[in-house]
Amino acid sequence: MSRSKRNLLVMVKKSSSNDHALEYELEQLHRILMTTEDFERIANVYEVIDLNRFKVIRKNGRVKKSLLRRDLKHFEFLIPLN
């Protein structure tokens, strides 16, 4: 995801006139978010609860298929694993 497509609200404790330091911090934050928002990582931290078949789907490939669908079936839920 390019930085221009991301809206961030950043709150800082002290107001400094050093725009270069703030820009550097935003760039570092963008890099952290790019590594954590990877599709592979997102698929690893979700499971699909399918109440139609009474199954819990944890396999990475099947969770990816569920994430890629535009809408879930009735009584099918994406649950984070935390």
N, C-alpha and C positions, 0 to 999 in steps of 0.2 A: 504494500500500500504506500503510495507516495505521500510525502508530508503535506502536500497541498490539499489532500482529500481528508485530512484529519483535523478535527476541532478539539482543542485542548483548553481547559480552564485550569490555569496554574496559579496557585496562591503562594506568595512569597512573604517571609516575615519582615524583611527590611526592603525599603524602596531604594534601589541604587540606580545611579544613572549609567551604569556599565551595561550597555545593550549587548556587547560581545559576550559577556559572561552569561547573561540570560539566554542568548541564542545558543551557546554551547550546551547549557543545561537542557534546553528543549530538544536539541539534537540527540543528546544522550538518552533522554526519556523516550524519544522516538525509536531509537535502536533497541532499547529494552522491550518496548511494546511490539516491535516487529518480530522479535524472537519468541515472545510468549503467545502471540496471536497466530501462530502457524497452524494451518488446518490439521496437520498430523497431531500436534499436541492437543488441540481442541477435541479431536476424535478420541484421544486417549483418556480424557477426563470426564466423558459423558457415558451414560448407559441408557438403553432404551427399555422402557417398561411397556410391554405389549399385553394389555389385559384381555384382548380378544383371544389370544392363544395361551395366556397365563405363562408368559416367558419373560425372562430378563436377558437382554442381549448386551453382551460386553465385548464381543469380538470386534476388533478394530475395523475391519472391512464392512461389516454389517451396520455398525454405528455410522460410518462414513456415508453409506447409502441413505440412511435415515436423515442425516444432516443435509444431504444434497437435494432431497425431495423438497418441493415447495410447501407442501402441507402434509401433516401427519395424518394417519388414518384415525378413525374414531377410537378413543380409549388407548392411544399410543402416546407415551410421554417421554420426553428427553429429561433426564435427571442428572445433575452434576454429581460427581463421586465424592465430594468433600463431606 
